[in-house]
Amino acid sequence: MAMTIFGGWFIWGLILAGPLYWLGWRLRVKYWLPRLRSLWRRRTVQLPSQLVPLVLLGKRRGGGEGKRA
């Protein structure tokens, strides 16, 4: 009983693996995956304290609230 269930899943896995591999190859998944991952990760930029007043866009984080030049 268990062997027939395993055999069925194994056969279906083989049947689906071929078209999925071809689709991944055709869409160049290995080329796009690292680029998409780097876009999804957000990196915060830490500026030196001398440059913080020069930043025009974005929010200041902590410490600089309420102070104006």
Secondary structure, 3 states (H helix, E strand, C coil): CHHHHHHHHHHHHHHHHHHHHHHHHHCCHHHHHHHHHHHHCCCCCCCCCCCHHHCCCCCCCCCCCCCCC
